[in-house]
C-alpha cells in the first residue's frame, strides 16, 4: 500500500474491495476524483458511473472528464441524464441516482457500490439527525460498510476529512470540478456543512474521528440483528419484545432494500404495526415475528390465500410470496 492511500483510505473497506469488482459513484468533484486515484494506487478493480441533472453549466464538462479518465485508465464509464423539478430535489435526485447505480450493478454483476462520502459528510449527517430529534439508529446510520440485498455499499473515505482530500488533489496536480450548488445555503445540508461540521472539524478533527470509532464499537454491541429467515427479498425477524430494538432492526433491513425511513414513518411503524412504507416496502409486526418484503399487489389463488391464512402469514406479505413463487410452507 502506498503511504498516501494508507493515510486516507479505510483499511477494512479496502479488504472488501479487493475481493471483487466495484462501481464507483463519480461526480468529478474533489471527493470522488481523489477516490478515483486512490483506488488506482491500490489496484482496486472498478468502473465508474456519473449522473447529469442538467442543472449546472459544468455538467457536460464533468461527463467529458469522467469519460476521459475512464478511457485513460481502461475503465467503463456509465452515464445518464436525469431531469427533475425543484420540489424536494435532493430527495428525488438521491433516489434517481441510486436507481441508476443499482441498474448498472445488476446488469454488470458488480459486488460493491463505492461512494466518496468523507468525514465532513459523516459529521454533517450526524448533526442534521441530532437536531431532528433522532435516536441511535439515525445518528449512527452513516457506515463505512453496508450490506444491501444485491451489493454492498462501501465508503472508504468515511474517516478522512475534506481538507486532507484537497491536499492530496493539490499535491498530485489532479484536475477536478467544483459544484457551485455546494455553496448555496438554501439547502439544509449546506447550512450545516458551512456553519457547523466544517468549522468543527477544523479545530477538533482528531477527537471527532476518535468519537466515531468508539460509537461504531458501541453500535455493534447495541444492534443485535436477528434474522430468522431470508428468502429472496423477504426477511423474517425475531420480535425482541423491545420496541426500540425492533425499530433498529427494521430500519437496517429496510435500508438494505433501498429505503431510508423518516422519523414520521418510524412513528407510524410503532403505532400501526402493519404498514406499507413509501409505497414500496410491506411490513408486519406480529407477536413473535416481524415480516419485511417489497410491497406487491396481485390477485391470489384461493387455495394459496387459504394456506397463507392457516400459516398466519400477514396479508400484506402474501402477494410478494405469490409473485415470487415462494412456498408459504418454507416460512
N, C-alpha and C positions, 0 to 999 in steps of 0.2 A: 504494500500500500504506500502511495506517495505521502510525504509529510503533509502536504496541503489538504488532500482529501481526507486524511485520517483526522485532521483537526476539525473538519466541517461536517462530515457525514456520520450518521449514527451507525455504529459498528453492527449492532444486532440486525438492523434492517438490511445492511449490506449482505449479511449471511443469507437472508431470504432472497434477495435479488440475484444472487449468484446461482440459484437453483433453477432458473427458468427465464424465458424471455418476457420482457415487460413493455408496457406502453407508457410513455412519459407525456403527461398533460403539459403542453408547451404554450407559452404566450409571447415569447421573445422579450419579456421583461427581465429585470435583474435576477430574480429568484430562479425562474425556470432555465434561463440561459446559463447561469452559474452551475446549476444542477446538471445540465446537459454535458458540460465539460468535465465536471467532477465524476460523472458516471463513465465518461470516456476513459479517464485516468484509471478507473477501477476495472476496466474491461467488462463492464456490465453489458449484457445483450439487451438492447432496447430499440424501439422505434418511437416516433413522436406523432402527436395529434394536436391540432390547433383549431380554434373556433373564431370566426369573424362575425361580430354582431353588427358590423356596418355603422358603428356609432362614431368612429374616430377617423381622422384623416390618415393616421399612420397604419390603419389596419391592413391595407393592401401591401405596404412595405414589410409589415411583420410576417404576413403569409409568405411573401417572397423570401424573406430571410430564413424562415423555417425550412422552406424547400431547398434553399442554398446549403444550409447546414446538413440537411438530410442527404443531399446528393454528395457533398464533400466527404462525409463520414460514413457513407454507404448504409443509410437508414431509410426506412419507409416513412413517408410523411402523409398523414391523413388530414384533410382539411374540409371544413364545411362552413357555409354561411347561414346564420340563423337571424331572422328578423323578428323582433319583439317590440311590443308597445312599452311605454314608460311606466305603466302601473305595475307595482311590485316587480320591477325589472330584475333586481338582484336575485330574487327567489326563482323567477321564471328562467333566468339565464343559467342558474346553477342546475336546475332540473334538465334543461335542454342540453347543457354541456355534458353532464354525466350520462344522459341518454345516448349522446353521440359516442362518448368514450366506451360505454358498455357495448354498443353495437360493433365498434371496432374490435373490442376484446373478444366478443363472441365469434365474429367472423374469422378472426386470425389466431384464436386459441392462445391469447396471452395469459400468463399466470397472475400478473400483477399490474395494477394501475399506480404509477408513481406520480405524486403531486409535489410541488415545490413549496408547500406551506412551511414557514420557518417560525422561530421563537417569537418574533413580534406578532405574527398571526395568532399564535397559540395564546399569548397573554391577552391580546385583543379579544379573542373569543371568551376567555375566562372572565374578563372584566364585564363584557356585554351580558353574559349569562348571570353573573353575580348581581348586576344591577336590576335584572328582571325578576329576582326572587327565585333563583334556581337552587336545586339540590345537587348532591354529588354526581349524579348521572350526567347532568348537563355541564357542570363545571369541568368535569374530567372527561368529557366526550371527545376531546381532540387528541387522538392517539397516534403513535408512530406506526402502528400496525393494526389494521382492522380486517378481520376475515369477513368477506362478503360471500354470497352464495356461489358465484361463478368465478370469482377472482379475489385477490387480496389488495386492499388499499394501503400503500406504503408511503410514508413521509420521512425520507432520510434526513431532511434539514430541520426537523422539528425542534432540535435543541441548539440551533445555530442562529445568531442574530442577523438581521438585515445588514447591519453595519459591516459585519465580517464578510458577508457575501459581496458587498460593494467593494471592499478592499481586495478581495480575490479577483473580481472582474477588472478592476483598475490595474492591479499588479501584472495581470496577464494580457492587458490590452484587448479585452474581448468586447466586441460590439453588442449593444443591447438597446432596447427601446424603452422610453418612459411613457407610462399611461397617465395622461393628464387627469383622467377621472379619479385617480387615487388621491388627488388633492382637493377634490370637490366635497366640501363638508355638508352638503345636503344629504349625503349618505351617512347613515349612523356609524357604520364601521370606520369610515374615515375620521369622524369626530373623535371616536375612541382612540384610533391609531395616532393621530397627531396631538391630541390633548393629553392622553394618558399613557398608553402602552409604550410608545416610542420614547417618551420622556422618562418613564420609569426604568426602562432598560438601559438608557444612557448612564444612569447612576447605580443601578442595582442588578446588573445582568447576572453576575456570579450567584448572588443569593436567590434570585428568581429561578434560575436554572436548577439550582440545588433543591429548591422547594418543589418544583415539578417532579424531580426524581423521587423525592420522599412521597409525594402524593400518588405517584404511579405504584409504588410498593404498597401503600395503604389501600389503594383501589383493588389490587389483586386479592388482598385479604378480605375485602368487603364484598366484592361481586362474585358470588358463587353461582355460576350459571348451570342449572341442572336441566339438561335436555334429555328427556326420557326417550324420545324417538324423533328422527328426521326422515321424511320420505319426500324426495324432490324438494319443493319449497314449502312443505308443510312441516311445522315444528310443534311438538307436544312437550310442554314443560311441566315440571312438578310445581303445584301450587304450594308455596312455602308456608302459607298461613300468615305471612307478614306482607302487608300492602306495599310498603316501601321496597322490600326486596323483590317482590313480584314486578313492580314497575321498572326497577333497574333491569331485570331480565328481559321484560317485554321491550323496553327501549333498545336494548342491544340487538335483539333478534330483528326488530322492525328496521333498524339501521342496516342490518345485513341485506334486507330486502329493498334497500334503496330509499327509505323514507326517514326523515328526521322529524320526530313528533314535537309539537309545541307544548308549552305549559298548559294551554287551554285543552288540547287533545288529551294530555295526561290526566287532567281533572275529569274529563268525560269518561276515560277508561276506568278510573277509580269509582265513578258513580254508576255507570251503566253496565259494566261487566261484559256486555255483548254488543259489539260495535264494528262499523266499517270505517277505517281511517283513511282520509284523503281519497275516498272512492277507490282505493287500491288494495288495502290490507284488511282481511277479516280477522277479528279477534274475539275469542270467547273464553271467559274465565269461569271455570267450574270449581266445585268444592275441592277436588283433588288434582285436576289437570288444567292447564292453560293451552288453548289451541290457537295457532297463528298460521295464516296461509294467505296467498294472494286472493283477493276477492273475485269471484266469478258469478255469473248469472246464467242459469241453464234450467231447462225443463227436465226433471229427473224421472227415470223409470220408476214405476210404482213399487216394484219389488225392491229396488235399490233404496228408495226412500224409507221403506218399512224396515229394511235391515239396519239403516243408519239410526232409525228411531230406537230399535231394540238395543243397539250398541251404545246408545246415548251420545251419539256424535252431534255436536251443535249444528243447527240448521244453516248457519252462515258458512260453515266449512264444507258442507256436503257437495255443493256444485263443483268445487275445486277437485274433490275426490273423483266425482263422476267424469269430468272432462279430462282429467289426467289418468283415468283408468286405474285408480288406486283401490284395491280391495279393502273395504272398511274393516274386515277381519284382521288385517295387518296391524291395525291400530290397537 
